[in-house]
Amino acid sequence: MSKSLQIRIRGEVQGVGFRHWTVQQARLLGIRGYVRNLPEGSVEVLAIGNSQALNQFCEILRQGPMLAQVDTLDAKEVPEPPYFDTFRILYG
């Protein structure tokens, strides 16, 4: 049974390859959803998967890619949207 998390990551997370790295990590774990930059400098992730994969994904996101500095990660469960069949970057 899958669940859906909305995750907000704050810190030095834009301009350091965070979104592309997140896509790679999500696909390795079989997680669907998206990642996108937000105007105030944070990154938002919608992650859909099983509980074990989501827990592992959150731990990976807390570390971030090599050039990133994650200060906080906040995650909350949200209703699962029906239209994500892969994990991708949202632009705009």
PyMOL commands that place a pseudoatom at each C-alpha (Angstrom):
pseudoatom trace, name=CA, resn=MET, resi=1, chain=A, elem=C, hetatm=0, pos=[0.000, 0.000, 0.000]
pseudoatom trace, name=CA, resn=SER, resi=2, chain=A, elem=C, hetatm=0, pos=[1.452, 3.335, -0.977]
pseudoatom trace, name=CA, resn=LYS, resi=3, chain=A, elem=C, hetatm=0, pos=[1.256, 6.687, 0.726]
pseudoatom trace, name=CA, resn=SER, resi=4, chain=A, elem=C, hetatm=0, pos=[2.163, 10.207, -0.289]
pseudoatom trace, name=CA, resn=LEU, resi=5, chain=A, elem=C, hetatm=0, pos=[4.424, 12.732, 1.467]
pseudoatom trace, name=CA, resn=GLN, resi=6, chain=A, elem=C, hetatm=0, pos=[4.851, 16.421, 0.801]
pseudoatom trace, name=CA, resn=ILE, resi=7, chain=A, elem=C, hetatm=0, pos=[8.407, 17.305, 1.808]
pseudoatom trace, name=CA, resn=ARG, resi=8, chain=A, elem=C, hetatm=0, pos=[9.987, 20.750, 2.186]
pseudoatom trace, name=CA, resn=ILE, resi=9, chain=A, elem=C, hetatm=0, pos=[13.775, 20.967, 2.321]
pseudoatom trace, name=CA, resn=ARG, resi=10, chain=A, elem=C, hetatm=0, pos=[15.480, 24.178, 3.440]
pseudoatom trace, name=CA, resn=GLY, resi=11, chain=A, elem=C, hetatm=0, pos=[19.106, 25.187, 3.440]
pseudoatom trace, name=CA, resn=GLU, resi=12, chain=A, elem=C, hetatm=0, pos=[21.636, 25.500, 0.624]
pseudoatom trace, name=CA, resn=VAL, resi=13, chain=A, elem=C, hetatm=0, pos=[19.530, 23.397, -1.737]
pseudoatom trace, name=CA, resn=GLN, resi=14, chain=A, elem=C, hetatm=0, pos=[19.217, 25.412, -4.953]
pseudoatom trace, name=CA, resn=GLY, resi=15, chain=A, elem=C, hetatm=0, pos=[21.981, 25.710, -7.520]
pseudoatom trace, name=CA, resn=VAL, resi=16, chain=A, elem=C, hetatm=0, pos=[23.757, 22.609, -6.191]
pseudoatom trace, name=CA, resn=GLY, resi=17, chain=A, elem=C, hetatm=0, pos=[22.194, 19.847, -8.324]
pseudoatom trace, name=CA, resn=PHE, resi=18, chain=A, elem=C, hetatm=0, pos=[19.626, 18.909, -5.680]
pseudoatom trace, name=CA, resn=ARG, resi=19, chain=A, elem=C, hetatm=0, pos=[16.706, 18.333, -8.064]
pseudoatom trace, name=CA, resn=HIS, resi=20, chain=A, elem=C, hetatm=0, pos=[18.578, 16.072, -10.497]
pseudoatom trace, name=CA, resn=TRP, resi=21, chain=A, elem=C, hetatm=0, pos=[20.126, 14.123, -7.624]
pseudoatom trace, name=CA, resn=THR, resi=22, chain=A, elem=C, hetatm=0, pos=[16.675, 13.733, -6.031]
pseudoatom trace, name=CA, resn=VAL, resi=23, chain=A, elem=C, hetatm=0, pos=[15.264, 12.276, -9.260]
pseudoatom trace, name=CA, resn=GLN, resi=24, chain=A, elem=C, hetatm=0, pos=[18.042, 9.663, -9.324]
pseudoatom trace, name=CA, resn=GLN, resi=25, chain=A, elem=C, hetatm=0, pos=[17.485, 8.701, -5.680]
pseudoatom trace, name=CA, resn=ALA, resi=26, chain=A, elem=C, hetatm=0, pos=[13.700, 8.483, -6.069]
pseudoatom trace, name=CA, resn=ARG, resi=27, chain=A, elem=C, hetatm=0, pos=[13.909, 6.306, -9.163]
pseudoatom trace, name=CA, resn=LEU, resi=28, chain=A, elem=C, hetatm=0, pos=[16.336, 3.917, -7.440]
pseudoatom trace, name=CA, resn=LEU, resi=29, chain=A, elem=C, hetatm=0, pos=[13.773, 3.453, -4.655]
pseudoatom trace, name=CA, resn=GLY, resi=30, chain=A, elem=C, hetatm=0, pos=[10.753, 3.163, -6.956]
pseudoatom trace, name=CA, resn=ILE, resi=31, chain=A, elem=C, hetatm=0, pos=[9.221, 6.410, -5.716]
pseudoatom trace, name=CA, resn=ARG, resi=32, chain=A, elem=C, hetatm=0, pos=[6.864, 8.427, -7.921]
pseudoatom trace, name=CA, resn=GLY, resi=33, chain=A, elem=C, hetatm=0, pos=[6.187, 12.169, -7.725]
pseudoatom trace, name=CA, resn=TYR, resi=34, chain=A, elem=C, hetatm=0, pos=[8.140, 15.345, -8.330]
pseudoatom trace, name=CA, resn=VAL, resi=35, chain=A, elem=C, hetatm=0, pos=[10.753, 17.780, -7.093]
pseudoatom trace, name=CA, resn=ARG, resi=36, chain=A, elem=C, hetatm=0, pos=[10.772, 21.524, -7.713]
pseudoatom trace, name=CA, resn=ASN, resi=37, chain=A, elem=C, hetatm=0, pos=[12.462, 24.706, -6.553]
pseudoatom trace, name=CA, resn=LEU, resi=38, chain=A, elem=C, hetatm=0, pos=[10.308, 27.202, -4.684]
pseudoatom trace, name=CA, resn=PRO, resi=39, chain=A, elem=C, hetatm=0, pos=[10.742, 30.977, -5.046]
pseudoatom trace, name=CA, resn=GLU, resi=40, chain=A, elem=C, hetatm=0, pos=[11.961, 31.564, -1.489]
pseudoatom trace, name=CA, resn=GLY, resi=41, chain=A, elem=C, hetatm=0, pos=[14.905, 29.174, -1.918]
pseudoatom trace, name=CA, resn=SER, resi=42, chain=A, elem=C, hetatm=0, pos=[13.612, 25.860, -0.599]
pseudoatom trace, name=CA, resn=VAL, resi=43, chain=A, elem=C, hetatm=0, pos=[12.887, 22.645, -2.493]
pseudoatom trace, name=CA, resn=GLU, resi=44, chain=A, elem=C, hetatm=0, pos=[9.527, 20.859, -2.488]
pseudoatom trace, name=CA, resn=VAL, resi=45, chain=A, elem=C, hetatm=0, pos=[9.143, 17.142, -3.072]
pseudoatom trace, name=CA, resn=LEU, resi=46, chain=A, elem=C, hetatm=0, pos=[5.999, 15.088, -3.514]
pseudoatom trace, name=CA, resn=ALA, resi=47, chain=A, elem=C, hetatm=0, pos=[6.922, 11.455, -2.914]
pseudoatom trace, name=CA, resn=ILE, resi=48, chain=A, elem=C, hetatm=0, pos=[4.607, 8.490, -3.454]
pseudoatom trace, name=CA, resn=GLY, resi=49, chain=A, elem=C, hetatm=0, pos=[5.655, 4.991, -2.461]
pseudoatom trace, name=CA, resn=ASN, resi=50, chain=A, elem=C, hetatm=0, pos=[5.575, 2.373, 0.258]
pseudoatom trace, name=CA, resn=SER, resi=51, chain=A, elem=C, hetatm=0, pos=[6.409, 3.342, 3.835]
pseudoatom trace, name=CA, resn=GLN, resi=52, chain=A, elem=C, hetatm=0, pos=[9.817, 1.683, 3.882]
pseudoatom trace, name=CA, resn=ALA, resi=53, chain=A, elem=C, hetatm=0, pos=[10.955, 3.378, 0.658]
pseudoatom trace, name=CA, resn=LEU, resi=54, chain=A, elem=C, hetatm=0, pos=[9.627, 6.759, 1.814]
pseudoatom trace, name=CA, resn=ASN, resi=55, chain=A, elem=C, hetatm=0, pos=[11.442, 6.502, 5.150]
pseudoatom trace, name=CA, resn=GLN, resi=56, chain=A, elem=C, hetatm=0, pos=[14.667, 5.639, 3.350]
pseudoatom trace, name=CA, resn=PHE, resi=57, chain=A, elem=C, hetatm=0, pos=[14.105, 8.467, 0.848]
pseudoatom trace, name=CA, resn=CYS, resi=58, chain=A, elem=C, hetatm=0, pos=[13.653, 11.028, 3.640]
pseudoatom trace, name=CA, resn=GLU, resi=59, chain=A, elem=C, hetatm=0, pos=[16.905, 9.905, 5.267]
pseudoatom trace, name=CA, resn=ILE, resi=60, chain=A, elem=C, hetatm=0, pos=[18.705, 10.252, 1.933]
pseudoatom trace, name=CA, resn=LEU, resi=61, chain=A, elem=C, hetatm=0, pos=[17.196, 13.711, 1.365]
pseudoatom trace, name=CA, resn=ARG, resi=62, chain=A, elem=C, hetatm=0, pos=[18.408, 14.831, 4.811]
pseudoatom trace, name=CA, resn=GLN, resi=63, chain=A, elem=C, hetatm=0, pos=[21.959, 14.174, 3.606]
pseudoatom trace, name=CA, resn=GLY, resi=64, chain=A, elem=C, hetatm=0, pos=[21.519, 15.817, 0.199]
pseudoatom trace, name=CA, resn=PRO, resi=65, chain=A, elem=C, hetatm=0, pos=[24.040, 15.764, -2.639]
pseudoatom trace, name=CA, resn=MET, resi=66, chain=A, elem=C, hetatm=0, pos=[27.661, 16.663, -1.991]
pseudoatom trace, name=CA, resn=LEU, resi=67, chain=A, elem=C, hetatm=0, pos=[27.372, 20.444, -2.570]
pseudoatom trace, name=CA, resn=ALA, resi=68, chain=A, elem=C, hetatm=0, pos=[24.107, 20.882, -0.632]
pseudoatom trace, name=CA, resn=GLN, resi=69, chain=A, elem=C, hetatm=0, pos=[23.614, 21.855, 2.996]
pseudoatom trace, name=CA, resn=VAL, resi=70, chain=A, elem=C, hetatm=0, pos=[20.260, 20.664, 4.337]
pseudoatom trace, name=CA, resn=ASP, resi=71, chain=A, elem=C, hetatm=0, pos=[19.171, 22.645, 7.390]
pseudoatom trace, name=CA, resn=THR, resi=72, chain=A, elem=C, hetatm=0, pos=[15.630, 21.292, 7.810]
pseudoatom trace, name=CA, resn=LEU, resi=73, chain=A, elem=C, hetatm=0, pos=[13.380, 18.692, 6.256]
pseudoatom trace, name=CA, resn=ASP, resi=74, chain=A, elem=C, hetatm=0, pos=[9.671, 18.771, 7.029]
pseudoatom trace, name=CA, resn=ALA, resi=75, chain=A, elem=C, hetatm=0, pos=[7.397, 15.992, 5.775]
pseudoatom trace, name=CA, resn=LYS, resi=76, chain=A, elem=C, hetatm=0, pos=[3.648, 15.560, 6.067]
pseudoatom trace, name=CA, resn=GLU, resi=77, chain=A, elem=C, hetatm=0, pos=[1.326, 12.927, 4.694]
pseudoatom trace, name=CA, resn=VAL, resi=78, chain=A, elem=C, hetatm=0, pos=[-1.043, 14.188, 1.994]
pseudoatom trace, name=CA, resn=PRO, resi=79, chain=A, elem=C, hetatm=0, pos=[-3.702, 12.528, -0.179]
pseudoatom trace, name=CA, resn=GLU, resi=80, chain=A, elem=C, hetatm=0, pos=[-2.164, 10.587, -3.040]
pseudoatom trace, name=CA, resn=PRO, resi=81, chain=A, elem=C, hetatm=0, pos=[-2.626, 12.231, -6.421]
pseudoatom trace, name=CA, resn=PRO, resi=82, chain=A, elem=C, hetatm=0, pos=[-3.576, 9.724, -9.130]
pseudoatom trace, name=CA, resn=TYR, resi=83, chain=A, elem=C, hetatm=0, pos=[-1.500, 11.055, -12.021]
pseudoatom trace, name=CA, resn=PHE, resi=84, chain=A, elem=C, hetatm=0, pos=[2.184, 10.377, -11.253]
pseudoatom trace, name=CA, resn=ASP, resi=85, chain=A, elem=C, hetatm=0, pos=[3.648, 7.282, -12.894]
pseudoatom trace, name=CA, resn=THR, resi=86, chain=A, elem=C, hetatm=0, pos=[7.319, 8.274, -12.508]
pseudoatom trace, name=CA, resn=PHE, resi=87, chain=A, elem=C, hetatm=0, pos=[9.466, 10.812, -10.639]
pseudoatom trace, name=CA, resn=ARG, resi=88, chain=A, elem=C, hetatm=0, pos=[10.368, 14.053, -12.393]
pseudoatom trace, name=CA, resn=ILE, resi=89, chain=A, elem=C, hetatm=0, pos=[11.405, 17.669, -12.040]
pseudoatom trace, name=CA, resn=LEU, resi=90, chain=A, elem=C, hetatm=0, pos=[8.664, 20.281, -12.261]
pseudoatom trace, name=CA, resn=TYR, resi=91, chain=A, elem=C, hetatm=0, pos=[9.753, 23.587, -13.737]
pseudoatom trace, name=CA, resn=GLY, resi=92, chain=A, elem=C, hetatm=0, pos=[8.089, 26.973, -13.308]
for i in range(1, 92): cmd.bond("trace and resi %d" % i, "trace and resi %d" % (i + 1))
show_as sticks, trace
zoom trace
